[in-house]
Amino acid sequence: MDAASVFFGRRLLELIHERQATWQKPLLMGQMADFAEYKDRAGYLRALADVVAMMGSITMEDEESHGGTRV
């Protein structure tokens, strides 16, 4: 993986974690206006978790096929 890809992956994970932290707190505190908003926010957070899992899987594949990060 080249340096730009490593930077992109790390930065994307940072942004996802920031978004998750921002969106989780009101959800867990029951501050949603209604059930529809709750479902929307929960679905969005689930999608972010899926993206993080996919990124981890891609990174693992890259490490197995290339023997680790190449810069």
C-alpha positions as CSV (number, residue, x, y, z in Angstrom):
1,M,0.0,0.0,0.0
2,D,1.4,3.4,-0.9
3,A,1.7,6.3,1.5
4,A,-1.3,8.1,0.1
5,S,-3.5,5.1,0.6
6,V,-2.2,4.7,4.2
7,F,-3.0,8.4,4.9
8,F,-6.4,8.1,3.3
9,G,-7.3,5.1,5.3
10,R,-6.2,6.5,8.6
11,R,-7.9,9.8,8.0
12,L,-11.1,8.1,6.9
13,L,-11.1,6.1,10.1
14,E,-10.6,9.2,12.2
15,L,-13.5,10.9,10.5
16,I,-15.7,7.8,10.9
17,H,-14.8,7.6,14.6
18,E,-15.5,11.3,15.1
19,R,-18.9,10.9,13.4
20,Q,-19.8,7.8,15.4
21,A,-19.0,9.6,18.7
22,T,-21.1,12.6,17.7
23,W,-24.1,10.6,16.6
24,Q,-24.1,7.9,19.3
25,K,-24.4,10.2,22.3
26,P,-27.8,11.7,21.5
27,L,-29.0,8.3,20.4
28,L,-28.0,6.6,23.6
29,M,-29.5,9.4,25.7
30,G,-32.9,9.1,24.0
31,Q,-32.8,12.5,22.5
32,M,-34.3,11.6,19.1
33,A,-37.5,13.4,18.1
34,D,-39.3,10.1,17.2
35,F,-38.8,6.5,16.3
36,A,-38.2,7.3,12.7
37,E,-35.2,9.6,13.6
38,Y,-34.0,6.9,16.0
39,K,-34.1,4.3,13.2
40,D,-32.4,6.6,10.7
41,R,-29.5,7.4,13.1
42,A,-29.1,3.8,14.2
43,G,-29.0,2.7,10.6
44,Y,-26.4,5.3,9.7
45,L,-24.2,4.2,12.6
46,R,-24.6,0.6,11.6
47,A,-23.4,1.6,8.1
48,L,-20.4,3.4,9.5
49,A,-19.5,0.3,11.5
50,D,-19.8,-1.8,8.3
51,V,-17.4,0.5,6.5
52,V,-14.9,0.2,9.3
53,A,-15.2,-3.6,9.2
54,M,-14.7,-3.6,5.4
55,M,-11.6,-1.4,5.7
56,G,-10.2,-3.8,8.2
57,S,-10.8,-6.7,5.9
58,I,-9.2,-4.9,3.0
59,T,-6.2,-4.0,5.1
60,M,-5.8,-7.6,6.2
61,E,-6.0,-8.8,2.6
62,D,-3.3,-6.3,1.6
63,E,-1.0,-7.3,4.4
64,E,-1.4,-11.0,3.6
65,S,-0.7,-10.5,-0.1
66,H,2.0,-7.9,0.2
67,G,3.6,-8.7,3.5
68,G,2.6,-5.5,5.3
69,T,2.5,-1.9,4.5
70,R,4.8,-0.7,1.7
71,V,5.7,3.0,1.7
